Amino acid sequence: MKTVWVNVDPWDKKLVTTALEGGADAVMVPRGCADKVRELGRITVIAPDGDLVPGEDVFFLTVKGQEDEGKVLEISARGPVVVDTPDWSIIPLENLVAQKARVATRVSTLEEAKTALTILEHGVWGVVADTRDPGELKAMLSAIRSSGSKTELTVAEITGVRAVGMGERVCVDTCTSMGRGQGMLVGNASSGLFLVHAESLENPYVAARPFRVNAGAVHAYTRTPSGRTTYLSELCAGDEVLVVDWQGNAQPAVVGRVKIEKRPLLLVTGRAGDQEISAILQNAETIRLVAEDGSAVTVVALEPGHKVLAAVEEGGRHFGYKIEETIQEK
């Protein structure tokens, strides 16, 4: 998920309110205005008297040539760098993105924001919305926050389904209503995660809960918007999980509640190419995986040969971070 800051220097109460309502990550304000922001809502303040102090936590640099790019790379190891590129707007940013620098760039229109966030496909680390028009700012924040990201999904063939007895499973109730083909990525190993469908479908057993994913056993992994994995049992209210649909469109969802209860469980195994995948899920009709066309397939009807969607990766994870290391998970 990209970082979005809003420049509110000089002070403008309407812009701060728009930033808060639009889900901005921080606002940049003049000295003496930090308390004014806090009176309006909770948000990170970038100011000499704010939460992040320019020159100490956040840095600003104008890039006019390759020598300046080197300075940005050096400084970005200490904190985010807001770069200005007066002569060239794209090439310096491409160079910095390619070298994985933590940089943000100023944008004044939605089109500029879209360009910055798609440079070399990955985009810059973040943008600083720099407009005095609350309407333009609202449009930028709405488009950026709704655009989400893409997660590469592949087709996995089910190889086995068997009951494994009782255990504790996790229901994740989010602050997002999910629809057809949407859910969370869940698996026994970080290298292979099934797309588990949200409880958004009507059925004769219980009412639909479009905000809920009955995700799996307490030990299982799921993906977060930062690209990390986390154990389902570690999730709590206020955390973020990654919601993915059958086409790979991904967006963050805030966790509102987590329920852990003892239930009968199934071990579901599959294969995607040479990659083995498995997950332990609740043994119930309302637990579903996602087929290639976005339809939901209940786990109690799964049989070897069925095709479902999954996310696979090489390498392993260390404290949730992807690393290139020889790791075997069985």
C-alpha positions as semicolon CSV with decimal commas, in nm:
position;residue;x (nm);y (nm);z (nm)
1;M;0,000;0,000;0,000
2;K;0,144;0,335;-0,102
3;T;0,200;0,616;0,147
4;V;-0,002;0,934;0,088
5;W;0,086;1,259;0,262
6;V;-0,091;1,592;0,216
7;N;0,087;1,926;0,217
8;V;-0,114;2,183;0,413
9;D;0,138;2,467;0,424
10;P;0,003;2,732;0,449
11;W;-0,258;2,613;0,698
12;D;-0,603;2,529;0,564
13;K;-0,857;2,361;0,791
14;K;-1,066;2,235;0,497
15;L;-0,766;2,057;0,343
16;V;-0,682;1,889;0,674
17;T;-1,043;1,772;0,712
18;T;-1,040;1,636;0,356
19;A;-0,712;1,457;0,426
20;L;-0,858;1,294;0,737
21;E;-1,179;1,188;0,563
22;G;-0,990;1,058;0,260
23;G;-0,760;0,830;0,457
24;A;-0,431;1,017;0,412
25;D;-0,139;0,880;0,614
26;A;-0,005;1,218;0,727
27;V;-0,034;1,593;0,682
28;M;0,251;1,844;0,650
29;V;0,174;2,170;0,832
30;P;0,366;2,482;0,945
31;R;0,514;2,520;1,292
32;G;0,247;2,584;1,553
33;C;-0,030;2,400;1,367
34;A;0,021;2,047;1,500
35;D;-0,231;2,094;1,782
36;K;-0,486;2,233;1,536
37;V;-0,461;1,909;1,340
38;R;-0,502;1,696;1,653
39;E;-0,820;1,885;1,741
40;L;-0,969;1,767;1,411
41;G;-0,871;1,398;1,428
42;R;-0,595;1,142;1,468
43;I;-0,336;1,151;1,192
44;T;0,043;1,169;1,175
45;V;0,164;1,530;1,167
46;I;0,482;1,629;0,982
47;A;0,601;1,959;1,127
48;P;0,880;2,104;1,343
49;D;0,651;2,042;1,643
50;G;0,481;1,732;1,497
51;D;0,514;1,355;1,516
52;L;0,769;1,347;1,232
53;V;1,021;1,631;1,227
54;P;1,162;1,754;0,893
55;G;1,537;1,708;0,883
56;E;1,526;1,440;1,152
57;D;1,256;1,189;1,054
58;V;1,168;1,309;0,704
59;F;1,404;1,465;0,451
60;F;1,361;1,696;0,151
61;L;1,594;1,714;-0,148
62;T;1,591;1,861;-0,498
63;V;1,728;1,626;-0,766
64;K;1,904;1,804;-1,054
65;G;2,151;1,535;-1,158
66;Q;2,293;1,192;-1,089
67;E;2,503;1,321;-0,798
68;D;2,180;1,420;-0,623
69;E;2,038;1,071;-0,679
70;G;2,330;0,935;-0,481
71;K;2,249;1,172;-0,195
72;V;1,887;1,056;-0,196
73;L;1,991;0,691;-0,174
74;E;2,219;0,769;0,119
75;I;1,962;0,974;0,307
76;S;1,675;0,730;0,242
77;A;1,851;0,479;0,465
78;R;1,772;0,716;0,755
79;G;1,413;0,798;0,661
80;P;1,172;0,884;0,379
81;V;1,288;1,149;0,131
82;V;1,052;1,389;-0,046
83;V;1,221;1,466;-0,377
84;D;1,159;1,755;-0,612
85;T;1,260;1,704;-0,976
86;P;1,229;2,045;-1,147
87;D;1,412;1,959;-1,469
88;W;1,303;1,597;-1,529
89;S;0,994;1,451;-1,369
90;I;1,017;1,082;-1,459
91;I;1,376;0,969;-1,528
92;P;1,521;1,054;-1,183
93;L;1,227;0,882;-1,016
94;E;1,273;0,572;-1,234
95;N;1,639;0,557;-1,130
96;L;1,549;0,589;-0,762
97;V;1,265;0,336;-0,780
98;A;1,496;0,089;-0,955
99;Q;1,738;0,123;-0,663
100;K;1,456;0,076;-0,410
101;A;1,496;0,419;-0,253
102;R;1,225;0,521;-0,005
103;V;1,116;0,836;-0,185
104;A;0,798;1,038;-0,217
105;T;0,726;1,295;-0,485
106;R;0,492;1,594;-0,492
107;V;0,180;1,567;-0,710
108;S;-0,084;1,831;-0,773
109;T;-0,330;1,636;-0,989
110;L;-0,476;1,288;-1,006
111;E;-0,292;1,217;-1,332
112;E;0,043;1,308;-1,176
113;A;-0,034;1,078;-0,883
114;K;-0,118;0,788;-1,115
115;T;0,206;0,839;-1,308
116;A;0,421;0,849;-0,994
117;L;0,257;0,540;-0,847
118;T;0,311;0,330;-1,160
119;I;0,672;0,420;-1,247
120;L;0,853;0,098;-1,345
121;E;0,527;-0,081;-1,248
122;H;0,618;-0,059;-0,878
123;G;0,585;0,316;-0,837
124;V;0,744;0,547;-0,582
125;W;0,722;0,472;-0,209
126;G;0,469;0,749;-0,165
127;V;0,326;1,079;-0,288
128;V;0,275;1,420;-0,131
129;A;-0,055;1,567;-0,250
130;D;0,021;1,935;-0,307
131;T;-0,301;2,111;-0,409
132;R;-0,509;2,392;-0,260
133;D;-0,829;2,251;-0,411
134;P;-1,021;2,028;-0,163
135;G;-1,216;1,874;-0,452
136;E;-0,898;1,774;-0,636
137;L;-0,750;1,639;-0,312
138;K;-1,062;1,433;-0,244
139;A;-1,051;1,285;-0,594
140;M;-0,682;1,199;-0,558
141;L;-0,724;1,028;-0,222
142;S;-1,030;0,836;-0,338
143;A;-0,861;0,709;-0,654
144;I;-0,535;0,617;-0,481
145;R;-0,703;0,435;-0,195
146;S;-0,945;0,245;-0,420
147;S;-0,685;0,144;-0,678
148;G;-0,524;-0,108;-0,447
149;S;-0,259;-0,337;-0,591
150;K;-0,229;-0,667;-0,775
151;T;-0,148;-1,008;-0,633
152;E;-0,041;-1,278;-0,874
153;L;-0,269;-1,579;-0,847
154;T;-0,221;-1,919;-1,004
155;V;-0,438;-2,227;-1,050
156;A;-0,385;-2,508;-0,803
157;E;-0,520;-2,860;-0,847
158;I;-0,664;-3,021;-0,536
159;T;-0,479;-3,342;-0,448
160;G;-0,651;-3,439;-0,124
161;V;-0,909;-3,351;0,140
162;R;-0,934;-3,532;0,474
163;A;-1,071;-3,475;0,821
164;V;-0,804;-3,420;1,088
165;G;-1,014;-3,384;1,403
166;M;-1,082;-3,090;1,631
167;G;-0,878;-2,775;1,659
168;E;-0,900;-2,400;1,692
169;R;-0,992;-2,197;1,387
170;V;-0,998;-1,821;1,331
171;C;-1,283;-1,611;1,196
172;V;-1,160;-1,271;1,080
173;D;-1,430;-1,003;1,083
174;T;-1,314;-0,702;0,883
175;C;-1,445;-0,349;0,834
176;T;-1,490;-0,421;0,463
177;S;-1,783;-0,587;0,286
178;M;-1,655;-0,843;0,035
179;G;-1,830;-0,975;-0,272
180;R;-1,814;-1,262;-0,518
181;G;-1,468;-1,407;-0,560
182;Q;-1,315;-1,206;-0,274
183;G;-1,145;-1,332;0,037
184;M;-0,810;-1,378;0,211
185;L;-0,497;-1,577;0,126
186;V;-0,445;-1,856;0,380
187;G;-0,207;-2,150;0,404
188;N;0,000;-2,376;0,624
189;A;0,320;-2,244;0,461
190;S;0,404;-1,897;0,334
191;S;0,512;-2,045;0,001
192;G;0,155;-2,143;-0,091
193;L;-0,171;-1,979;0,016
194;F;-0,524;-2,070;-0,097
195;L;-0,773;-1,791;-0,167
196;V;-1,043;-1,852;0,097
197;H;-1,379;-1,697;0,003
198;A;-1,555;-1,453;0,233
199;E;-1,888;-1,556;0,385
200;S;-2,068;-1,325;0,143
201;L;-2,300;-1,581;-0,015
202;E;-2,655;-1,651;0,094
203;N;-2,716;-2,006;0,213
204;P;-2,989;-2,199;0,399
205;Y;-2,775;-2,252;0,708
206;V;-2,670;-1,907;0,830
207;A;-2,708;-1,546;0,716
208;A;-2,440;-1,404;0,490
209;R;-2,157;-1,221;0,663
210;P;-1,983;-1,033;0,378
211;F;-1,732;-0,879;0,618
212;R;-1,611;-1,219;0,744
213;V;-1,358;-1,476;0,631
214;N;-1,360;-1,805;0,819
215;A;-0,993;-1,820;0,749
216;G;-0,841;-2,134;0,895
217;A;-0,653;-2,283;1,188
218;V;-0,471;-2,064;1,441
219;H;-0,124;-2,151;1,306
220;A;-0,200;-2,056;0,945
221;Y;-0,045;-1,767;0,756
222;T;-0,225;-1,484;0,582
223;R;-0,090;-1,190;0,382
224;T;-0,093;-0,827;0,496
225;P;-0,096;-0,512;0,277
226;S;0,272;-0,452;0,354
227;G;0,363;-0,778;0,178
228;R;0,439;-0,958;0,503
229;T;0,269;-1,268;0,635
230;T;0,123;-1,302;0,982
231;Y;-0,027;-1,585;1,184
232;L;-0,406;-1,577;1,198
233;S;-0,390;-1,616;1,576
234;E;-0,187;-1,292;1,605
235;L;-0,447;-1,074;1,436
236;C;-0,646;-0,833;1,650
237;A;-0,877;-0,533;1,610
238;G;-0,712;-0,249;1,423
239;D;-0,467;-0,466;1,228
240;E;-0,480;-0,478;0,848
241;V;-0,517;-0,786;0,630
242;L;-0,498;-0,818;0,253
243;V;-0,828;-0,880;0,075
244;V;-0,787;-1,030;-0,274
245;D;-1,038;-1,109;-0,545
246;W;-1,026;-1,384;-0,811
247;Q;-0,862;-1,149;-1,062
248;G;-0,579;-1,062;-0,825
249;N;-0,704;-0,717;-0,730
250;A;-0,594;-0,652;-0,373
251;Q;-0,686;-0,399;-0,108
252;P;-0,626;-0,353;0,265
253;A;-0,903;-0,430;0,513
254;V;-0,905;-0,330;0,878
255;V;-0,973;-0,609;1,127
256;G;-1,267;-0,532;1,351
257;R;-1,283;-0,856;1,547
258;V;-1,123;-1,199;1,560
259;K;-1,304;-1,509;1,686
260;I;-1,114;-1,824;1,780
261;E;-1,329;-2,132;1,848
262;K;-1,288;-2,510;1,853
263;R;-1,431;-2,670;1,539
264;P;-1,385;-2,988;1,329
265;L;-1,109;-2,935;1,074
266;L;-1,010;-3,048;0,726
267;L;-0,665;-3,071;0,571
268;V;-0,683;-2,948;0,210
269;T;-0,381;-3,014;-0,012
270;G;-0,307;-2,905;-0,367
271;R;-0,038;-2,855;-0,626
272;A;0,045;-2,555;-0,845
273;G;0,316;-2,658;-1,090
274;D;0,591;-2,804;-0,873
275;Q;0,466;-2,625;-0,561
276;E;0,273;-2,816;-0,295
277;I;0,010;-2,618;-0,105
278;S;-0,193;-2,700;0,203
279;A;-0,428;-2,538;0,451
280;I;-0,627;-2,657;0,749
281;L;-0,980;-2,517;0,732
282;Q;-1,303;-2,567;0,922
283;N;-1,508;-2,868;0,812
284;A;-1,831;-2,686;0,720
285;E;-2,040;-2,614;0,412
286;T;-1,995;-2,239;0,448
287;I;-1,615;-2,255;0,412
288;R;-1,523;-2,208;0,046
289;L;-1,226;-2,173;-0,183
290;V;-1,234;-1,974;-0,509
291;A;-1,246;-2,131;-0,855
292;E;-1,085;-1,989;-1,171
293;D;-1,402;-1,805;-1,271
294;G;-1,450;-1,645;-0,929
295;S;-1,718;-1,885;-0,812
296;A;-1,706;-2,031;-0,462
297;V;-1,642;-2,401;-0,400
298;T;-1,739;-2,541;-0,061
299;V;-1,463;-2,744;0,106
300;V;-1,699;-3,032;0,186
301;A;-1,749;-3,088;-0,189
302;L;-1,379;-3,059;-0,283
303;E;-1,230;-3,360;-0,457
304;P;-0,892;-3,436;-0,617
305;G;-0,877;-3,273;-0,957
306;H;-1,078;-2,965;-0,865
307;K;-0,909;-2,638;-0,969
308;V;-0,890;-2,343;-0,728
309;L;-0,690;-2,021;-0,697
310;A;-0,378;-1,977;-0,487
311;A;-0,075;-1,753;-0,445
312;V;0,268;-1,917;-0,453
313;E;0,621;-1,787;-0,407
314;E;0,975;-1,917;-0,391
315;G;1,207;-1,872;-0,095
316;G;1,081;-1,838;0,260
317;R;0,980;-1,594;0,531
318;H;1,160;-1,469;0,840
319;F;0,931;-1,294;1,091
320;G;0,687;-1,246;0,804
321;Y;0,937;-1,091;0,563
322;K;1,018;-1,261;0,232
323;I;1,379;-1,378;0,210
324;E;1,582;-1,584;-0,033
325;E;1,683;-1,874;0,188
326;T;1,653;-2,252;0,181
327;I;1,350;-2,320;0,401
328;Q;1,131;-2,629;0,401
329;E;0,783;-2,621;0,550
330;K;0,585;-2,945;0,570
